[in-house]
């Protein structure tokens, strides 16, 4: 519960700090999916949310992959419960998300931000 509250506080802090964000792409779905490719130059934000009617059964893993050869760039999120959050990235290039979702609906929004906005973001660490 404390982790979910910390994630929510972090998302709210990022949302209020980011006033010049420019939405680049949004993906929504249920179940497993490889999203369409998108092109970004860092810094950028991922605003994610997960909902489910079956909270105890829900599970989502989201990976960032290269658009063409699907090379793994990193795990974005592993969640066993519905929630929402924001994550800052500095990766550049043509990318996709690989989503594996059980009993969950998801939304992924990619927004471009300025370097000054990225520098102003201070993450909230769980437990503080």
VOPAGU-2260 file (C-alpha; in pm, 1 decimal, decimal comma):
REM VOPAGU-2260
SITE   aa  ch    i         X         Y         Z
SITE  UNK   A    0       0,0       0,0       0,0
SITE  UNK   A    1     281,1     243,6      87,2
SITE  UNK   A    2     445,1     173,4    -249,6
SITE  UNK   A    3     120,2     248,4    -433,1
SITE  UNK   A    4      83,9     576,5    -242,2
SITE  UNK   A    5     446,4     670,9    -315,4
SITE  UNK   A    6     391,7     595,0    -686,4
SITE  UNK   A    7      79,6     809,7    -688,5
SITE  UNK   A    8     261,5    1097,3    -517,5
SITE  UNK   A    9     545,8    1068,7    -767,2
SITE  UNK   A   10     298,7    1075,7   -1057,8
SITE  UNK   A   11     125,6    1382,0    -915,0
SITE  UNK   A   12     457,5    1558,2    -862,0
SITE  UNK   A   13     562,1    1486,4   -1219,5
SITE  UNK   A   14     225,2    1592,0   -1358,3
SITE  UNK   A   15     236,9    1926,0   -1180,3
SITE  UNK   A   16     601,4    1985,0   -1274,0
SITE  UNK   A   17     545,6    1912,5   -1641,8
SITE  UNK   A   18     356,3    2198,5   -1795,1
SITE  UNK   A   19     522,4    2204,3   -2138,3
SITE  UNK   A   20     478,4    1839,0   -2224,2
SITE  UNK   A   21     382,2    1750,7   -2579,6
SITE  UNK   A   22     185,4    1428,4   -2631,4
SITE  UNK   A   23     356,7    1221,3   -2900,9
SITE  UNK   A   24     157,6     898,3   -2896,3
SITE  UNK   A   25     -96,1     708,0   -2688,5
SITE  UNK   A   26    -161,4     333,5   -2679,1
SITE  UNK   A   27    -448,4     152,3   -2508,6
SITE  UNK   A   28    -545,4    -209,9   -2493,1
SITE  UNK   A   29    -608,0    -529,2   -2304,8
SITE  UNK   A   30    -403,5    -845,1   -2313,6
SITE  UNK   A   31     -73,1    -892,8   -2492,2
SITE  UNK   A   32      40,4    -652,1   -2761,2
SITE  UNK   A   33     341,8    -510,0   -2938,7
SITE  UNK   A   34     259,9    -141,6   -2992,1
SITE  UNK   A   35     314,0      50,3   -3310,9
SITE  UNK   A   36     654,7     210,6   -3334,7
SITE  UNK   A   37     715,6     566,6   -3224,9
SITE  UNK   A   38    1017,6     792,9   -3257,1
SITE  UNK   A   39    1152,1     994,8   -2966,3
SITE  UNK   A   40    1450,3    1200,3   -2862,5
SITE  UNK   A   41    1508,3    1220,1   -2487,4
SITE  UNK   A   42    1397,7    1334,1   -2248,4
SITE  UNK   A   43    1044,7    1197,6   -2258,9
SITE  UNK   A   44     781,0    1076,5   -2015,7
SITE  UNK   A   45     571,4     764,0   -2008,1
SITE  UNK   A   46     241,6     817,2   -1827,4
SITE  UNK   A   47      91,7     472,1   -1762,8
SITE  UNK   A   48    -223,5     339,6   -1604,6
SITE  UNK   A   49    -356,8      -9,4   -1540,8
SITE  UNK   A   50    -715,5     -96,1   -1455,4
SITE  UNK   A   51    -883,4    -428,2   -1387,3
SITE  UNK   A   52   -1211,9    -570,1   -1269,2
SITE  UNK   A   53   -1016,5    -860,5   -1118,9
SITE  UNK   A   54    -755,5    -690,0    -899,9
SITE  UNK   A   55    -625,2   -1010,5    -742,7
SITE  UNK   A   56    -577,6   -1170,8   -1086,1
SITE  UNK   A   57    -428,1    -872,5   -1272,4
SITE  UNK   A   58     -69,2    -864,0   -1389,8
SITE  UNK   A   59     117,9    -647,5   -1639,3
SITE  UNK   A   60     473,3    -638,6   -1769,5
SITE  UNK   A   61     584,1    -366,1   -2007,6
SITE  UNK   A   62     919,0    -376,6   -2188,5
SITE  UNK   A   63    1080,6    -112,3   -2406,7
SITE  UNK   A   64    1214,4    -259,9   -2733,6
SITE  UNK   A   65    1379,2    -133,7   -3050,4
SITE  UNK   A   66    1121,2     -84,6   -3325,7
SITE  UNK   A   67    1278,6    -287,4   -3606,4
SITE  UNK   A   68    1470,1    -581,4   -3457,6
SITE  UNK   A   69    1283,2    -579,7   -3122,4
SITE  UNK   A   70    1606,2    -566,7   -2921,9
SITE  UNK   A   71    1527,6    -544,5   -2550,9
SITE  UNK   A   72    1607,5    -198,3   -2407,6
SITE  UNK   A   73    1472,1    -261,0   -2057,8
SITE  UNK   A   74    1180,9    -345,1   -1832,8
SITE  UNK   A   75     953,3     -44,5   -1792,4
SITE  UNK   A   76     707,1    -186,7   -1543,6
SITE  UNK   A   77     602,0    -504,0   -1364,8
SITE  UNK   A   78     277,0    -470,4   -1173,2
SITE  UNK   A   79      44,1    -716,3   -1003,2
SITE  UNK   A   80    -223,4    -460,2    -916,5
SITE  UNK   A   81    -402,3    -173,4   -1093,1
SITE  UNK   A   82    -239,6     166,3   -1059,7
SITE  UNK   A   83     -85,4     458,7   -1242,6
SITE  UNK   A   84     246,0     636,4   -1261,5
SITE  UNK   A   85     496,3     828,5   -1465,8
SITE  UNK   A   86     847,9     734,6   -1571,8
SITE  UNK   A   87    1122,4     955,0   -1717,2
SITE  UNK   A   88    1334,2     830,4   -2010,0
SITE  UNK   A   89    1636,4     962,4   -2197,7
SITE  UNK   A   90    1639,1     697,8   -2475,2
SITE  UNK   A   91    1640,4     809,7   -2838,9
SITE  UNK   A   92    1526,6     635,3   -3152,2
SITE  UNK   A   93    1244,6     430,8   -3297,4
SITE  UNK   A   94    1090,9     225,9   -3019,9
SITE  UNK   A   95     793,2       9,6   -2923,3
SITE  UNK   A   96     642,6    -127,3   -2605,7
SITE  UNK   A   97     589,5    -499,7   -2557,7
SITE  UNK   A   98     293,7    -542,3   -2322,5
SITE  UNK   A   99     202,1    -868,0   -2150,2
SITE  UNK   A  100    -122,7    -823,6   -1957,1
SITE  UNK   A  101    -350,9   -1066,2   -1775,3
SITE  UNK   A  102    -700,3    -954,3   -1672,8
SITE  UNK   A  103    -599,8    -588,7   -1714,3
SITE  UNK   A  104    -658,9    -287,9   -1938,2
SITE  UNK   A  105    -369,9     -48,9   -1992,1
SITE  UNK   A  106    -297,4     298,6   -2124,7
SITE  UNK   A  107      47,0     428,1   -2225,4
SITE  UNK   A  108     103,9     795,6   -2311,9
SITE  UNK   A  109     441,3     913,9   -2441,9
SITE  UNK   A  110     509,7    1287,5   -2406,4
SITE  UNK   A  111     811,5    1497,0   -2503,5
SITE  UNK   A  112     945,6    1730,1   -2233,8
SITE  UNK   A  113    1231,2    1979,2   -2218,2
SITE  UNK   A  114    1564,6    1904,5   -2055,5
SITE  UNK   A  115    1491,6    2176,0   -1797,2
SITE  UNK   A  116    1168,6    2000,0   -1698,9
SITE  UNK   A  117    1349,7    1665,5   -1674,0
SITE  UNK   A  118    1622,1    1822,3   -1457,0
SITE  UNK   A  119    1357,9    1968,1   -1224,2
SITE  UNK   A  120    1203,0    1627,8   -1150,5
SITE  UNK   A  121    1300,3    1475,6    -819,0
SITE  UNK   A  122    1175,8    1118,3    -771,1
SITE  UNK   A  123     991,9    1028,8    -452,8
SITE  UNK   A  124    1151,8     715,9    -305,0
SITE  UNK   A  125     919,7     461,7    -139,8
SITE  UNK   A  126     942,1     469,6     236,5
SITE  UNK   A  127    1023,3     840,0     264,8
